[in-house]
Amino acid sequence: MRILLISPTHYNQDGSLHKTTRYWTSGLTLPYLEALTPPGHEVEIVDELFYDVDLDAAVDVVGITAMGPQIKRAYDLADHFRARGVRVVLGGTWVTLTAEESLRHADAVVAGEAEDVWAELLADFCEGRSRGIYRAPRRADLAGLPRVDYTHLPLLKYDAFKTSWLYRMYFHWPVVFSRGCPHPCEYCAVQTYYDRSYRTRPVADVIAELEAIKAMGGDRILFLDDNPIARPDAAKELFEAMIPLKLKWASQSTINIARDPELLDLAARSGCVSLSIGLESVNQDSLESIGKGFNQAGRFARDLAAIRSKGIQVIGLLMVGLDGDTVDTFPRSLQFLLDNKVTFLKLFTPCPYPGTKYYDDMMAAGRIEVGDWGRYDYGSALVKPAHMSAGDMMDGFKYVYEGFYSVPSILKRLFPPPPGSTLETLAYLIANLKVNRYLKANENAWATIS
């Protein structure tokens, strides 16, 4: 069969398709599905952030993976191809948590991990049948996973990447060490999807993959894990094994990495240059309201100082409008970010992803304001705030972004740089200035900057 695998984009507020030239890595889901596909099938991959989907493609099967703001576009693409008589498969976190709803737009849905059902689903399609929802019977064994063909990463074929030295310099090769997260954050679709389970790949398997990437000329890695340090002993083993490779790497992480000196030291020695950390709020009451009390806002300043002392840049992830927030939270949040020299910022408004406890709680309280999945972006008033109006929340959202990415703020935050990170700081200086220009040039940029 001829199989087209699509990672959809999302809609802008004016209904146009969001495209970007600012992405610096590629997802692994579609290349990994390609690796899982049995011999005898032809597979093509398209990432709609960079390329247009050929809506008239002569294919037998379309597979679409989506999460968050992509889901409406995913459903629209699925409906289009089904109307043409092409069989459609949907999968991913959102689809798993809304399998019955998603099946209305597809011939089959993969609920859970694909390893144990993808080949069976394709075999059924070859025989002209479908079971509808293909639920993974277990958590996949992460030892000996099939190797992704990195030459098929969508971004490597992007014209700007091929012609721009800047893209090639900043490109991070995606790698996965773990799946899941054990923390109880109530808004998080990941911990819901994995039932708070957590697994790591054998360190030898990851090192072999890193060595193969280095042999291809890659020297920067992005771990796509949601929480690569959830098992500190396993993370320490990986970081120690990475030291001889002399790579540079970035990842998401919880703030807990700052509270284990040995773990933090090994991360730095193994090449960690930046971490995206879900601070979520400077208010402890807000953290408690979403099941993230372990963050301990009172420790943030010393935790961030510990990370910076190792030469690691911090990308702060912050939600505004949580139940402990008031209008006074916005200036306090901005001042905290400036005082603690957070390198880069991604702001979010509370988002009630279906299937999560947060969604159930907000639905029961009648506080969900938006039912259009196309509006589930990074900066829309989806939930009625507890202690301010939706307008106040969005005004505060813009206030923090404007203040954070103003030129005086950029200079205050980035200089002097963390020890030994002058080149990384210069790279982030360029990134900050680009965001400053982007926000000034695009009136509705707030919902797409993340």
N, C-alpha and C positions, 0 to 999 in steps of 0.2 A: 504494500500500500504506500501511497505518497502521503506523508504526514507533514503538516505545517504546524510548528509550535510557536505560539505568540505570547510575548509579554506585552500587554496593552499599556498605553499611556492613560492619562485621565483628562477629563474635560476642564478647560478654564471656565471662569465664571461667566464669560460671554458665549459659552458653548463650543468654542474652538478646541482643537486638540492641543494639549500641552506638548511642546517639543523643547529640547534642551541641547545646549552645546557646553554645559558646565559639569557634566558627569565625569567621574574620574575612575570608575571601575565598571565591571559588568556583573550581573547576577549569574549564579551557577545553576539555577533550577532547570532551565531549558537545555543547556549543554549536558547536564546530568541525566535528564530524561532521554536525551539522545543516546547517551552511553548505556542506559538501561534497555533501549529498544533492541529487540532480537534482530539477528541478521535477516535480510530479505526485504526490509522496508527502506524507503528513501525518506530522509528527514531534512527539513529546512527550518531554520530558526530566524525569527524576526523580532527585534526589540523596537516597539513603536515609538519610544522616546526619540529614536534617531531616524528610523526608516518608516515609510508609509507601508501599511499592510496592503498587499494586492488582494482586493476584495473579489476579484474574478479568478484567483489562482486555481489551476487545475489540480486539485488535491482530493484525496479520499477522506482524510481525517484532519480535523483541526483540534489541537490541544491548546488550551488557554489557562494560564495560571495568573491569579490576581489576588491582591489584598488591598485593604484601605480604599483610597480614592480611585483605584483602578477598576473597582468592581462594576460600576455602571457601564463603563466602556467595554468591559469583558462581556457583560450580558448583551450589549448591543451588537458586538462582533459575533457572538454565538448565535443570536437570532438571525443575523444576516446570512451566515453560512448555512444554517439549517434551512432557511427559506430557499436556498439554492440546492438543497438535497445533500449537502455535505454533512457527514457525521461529526459531532462536536463533543469534546471531553472538557470538563472544567475541573480544576483542582486548586489547591492552595489553602492557606489558613482560613480565610473568610469562607470559602466554599465548604470546607470541612465543617465549620461551625453552623452553616446554613445549608446543609446538603439537600434537604427537601425543596427549599425555595430555589436553589441553584439548578436542580434537575429540571425545573420548568423551562430552562433555557438551553438544555443540553440533552444529548442522547445517553450520556453517562457522566457520572461524577466520581472522582477519586476522593474519598474521605480518609484523611490520614496520609501516612507516608506511602510512596509509590512502589517501593522495591518489590513487595510481594503481590501486587495486583496489576501493574502496568502491562506485563507480558500477557497475562490472562485476559485483560480487557481487549488488547489488540487481537488476540486469538479469537475472542468472541466476535469482534467486529468483522474479522475475515470470514466468519461463518454466518454473518448477517444477523447476529443477535446481540443483545445487551442486557446485563443484569440491572441496569439503572445505577444504583449506588454501589460502588466497589469500596467496601470498608476494609482498611488494612487490618489483618487479623492479629497483628502484634507490632511491637516496636522493632524496627529493623536492626539487625546486627551491624554495627558500624565498622567491624573489622573486614578488611579486604573489599571495600567498596570499588565499583568499577571506576577506572581513571577517566576523567573528563578530557576531551580533546580541546586543549586551550586555544588552538588556532581557530576554533569556531566561536570564540567569545564575540558577542555582537559588537562591542566597542572597538575591537581590533580592526573591524572592517569599516569603521566610520571614517568618512573622508577627512574630517578635521584631525582625527587621530593620526592618519597616515601622512598628513602633510605638515603637522605642527610639532615642532620639537617640544613645545610646552606640554602638550598632551602626553607625549611619550615619556617625558620626564616625570610627570605627576601620576601616570597610570599605576594603579595598585592591582596586583594579580589576586583574584579572590580565592580564598581557601577556607575550608570548614574544619574545625577541630571538634566541635561539640554540637549537640542538639538539645534544646529545651532550656528550662530555667526552674529552679526549685522555689523561687520566691513567690509570695502570695499577692502580688500587685493586682488589684481588682479590675483595673482597666485593660490589662494586658491580654491580648488574644494569644500570645505565644504560650504563656504558662497555662492558659485554658486548653489550647490545642494539645499540649503535651501532658496535661494533667499533672503539672509541676514535676514531671520526671526529668531526668538529666543523664546524658550519656556522653562519653568522649570516645573519639577514635583512638586506636593504638598510636602511641607517639611515633613508632617506627614508620607507620603508614604516612603520617603527616610529614615527617622529615623526608621520606622518599619523594613525596609530591613537591615539597619545597626545593629539593635538589634538582628535580626535573625542570621546575620553573627557572631556577638559577641558570641551568644549562641552556635555556632558551633566551637568556639575557635579562631575565626579570630580577630586579633587586628590591622591589617594594611590594609588600604583601598587605592585603586587607583580610583579616579574619571576619567572616560573615556571621560569626556566632552571636547569639543574643547575650551570652554571658560566659565567656571562655574561662573564667576563674572560679566558677561555682564549686568545682572540686579543686581546692588549692594544691593538693599533692600532685594531681595529674597536670595542672598548669605549670607547676614548678618543674616537673620532669620535662615537659615540652620546651619551656623557655631555656632550660639548661642545655638541652640537645640542640637548640637553635643557635647558641652563641658562636660556634665555629663557622656557621654559614654567613655571618656578617651581613644579614639582611636588615632592612628597615621595615617596620610593620605598624599598622594601626588596627584598632578594633573598638567595638563597644565594650563596656565594662561597668560593673557596679562600683560604687565608691569604696566598697570593701577592700579593693586592691591596696588602698592607702593604709589599711589597718593591719597589714601583714608585711612587715619590713623586708623579710626574706623574699616574698613573692614580688613585691614592688622592685626590689633590687635586681632580681633575675629578669623581670620584664624589661627593665632599662638595659641591662647588659646584653639581652638577646636582640635588641634593636628596636624596642618600642619607642615611637616618636610622638604618637598622639592617641588619646583615648576619648571616645564619646561616652559621656557619663550622664545617666539619667538622674540629675539632681531633683527634678520635678518641681520642688517648691522650697523657698526659704522659710516657710511656715511649718512647724512640726504638726500643728493641727491638720493642715492640708495633707501632709504625708500620711498621718494616721487615717484620714478619711478615705484613702484609696489603698490601704493595706501596705503602705511602704514606710512604716515607722522605723524600720531598720536603718533607713538612711541617716537619721540623727542630724537634723539641720544644725544643731549647735556645734557639731564637729566639722562642718563643711570647710571652714577657713583653714584649720590645721591639716585636714585631709588634702585639700587642693594644694596647700603649700608643700606637703610631702611629695606629691606627684610632680609638681614643678621642679622641686629640688633635684629630681632625677633626670631633668632635661626633657620631660614629657609634656607636650602641649595638651590642654584640656578643652574639648568641645563640650559645652554645656547644653543639656537638653532640659527645657523648663516648660511646665504647663502653667498657664495662667487662668484664673477663674475657678479654681477648686474650692471646695466648701469651706476651707479655712481662710480664704482670701477676702480682702476688702479692697476698696480703691487705694488704700494706703500701701498695699502690697506692691504695687507697680514701681513706685520710686525706690522702695526698699530693695526690691529685686535688682533693679538696675544698678543701684549703688553697690550692692553685694558683688555683682558681676565685674564691675569696674575695680573695686578694691582688691578682689582676688585674682585679677588679671586673667580672666577666662578668655581663651584665645579666639573662640568662635562660638556662635550661639544659634541654636535651633529652637524656636518657640512653637508651642502647640496650645491649642484650646482643647478642653476635655472632649474626648470622642467616645461615644458609647458603642463600641463594636459589638454587633450581635453575637450572642453566645457567652459573653463575659458577665461576671457578677455585676460590674458597673452598669452594664446595659440593663440587666434585670432590675437593679435598684432604681435607676433613673426612670425606667418604664413604669414601675410600680408607683413611683412618686409623681408621675405625670409631668416629668421635667424634660423629656425629649422634645425638642422644638422642631426638628427637621427629620423627615422620613425619606427624603430624596438621597439615595446613596451617592449620587453624583456630587453632592455638597459635602461629603465626608472627606474634606481635605484637611490641611494642617492649620487653617486659620479661619474657621467659621463658627458662629455661635450655634452649636448643635444642642447644647444643654442649657437650661435656664439656671444661671448662677444663684447661689444661696444668699449672697450678701451684697449684690449689686445688680444693675440691669445688664442686659446683653450688650447694649450700647456702651456702657461703662467698661465692660470687659474688652470689647474690641478697641475702644479708645486706648485702654491700658496696654493692650497687645501691641498696637502701633507705636505707642510712646516708648516702650521698652526697646523695640527694634530700632526706632529712629535714634534713640539715645545711645544704644550699644554700637551702632554702625556709623555714628558721626565721626568725622576725621579726628577731632580731639580725643574722643574715646578710644579710637583705634590705636592712636599713638600711646596713650596712657596704659592701655592693656598689654601691648606687645613689647614695650621697652621698659627696662632692660629685659632681654629674652632669658628664658630658663638656661641654666648652665649647659654649654656645648650644643645649643640648638639655634645658632645664628642663621644658618641656611633655612631651616624649617620655619623660623620666625619670618624671614623675608618672603617665603612662599605664602605664609598665612597673611602677611601684610598685603600681598597682591590679591589674595582671595577676599579679604575684608574690604579692600577698596573696590573690588568688582561688585560686591554686594551693595556697598554704598551707592555706586552708580546705578545698579539695577533697580534699587528701591526708589531712587529719584526719577528714573525714567519710566517706571511702570506703576501706575496708580493702584492697581489691584495686586501688587506683588506679594503682599503679606501672606496670602494663602498658599503660595507656591515656593517660597524661598527655602523651605525645609526639604 
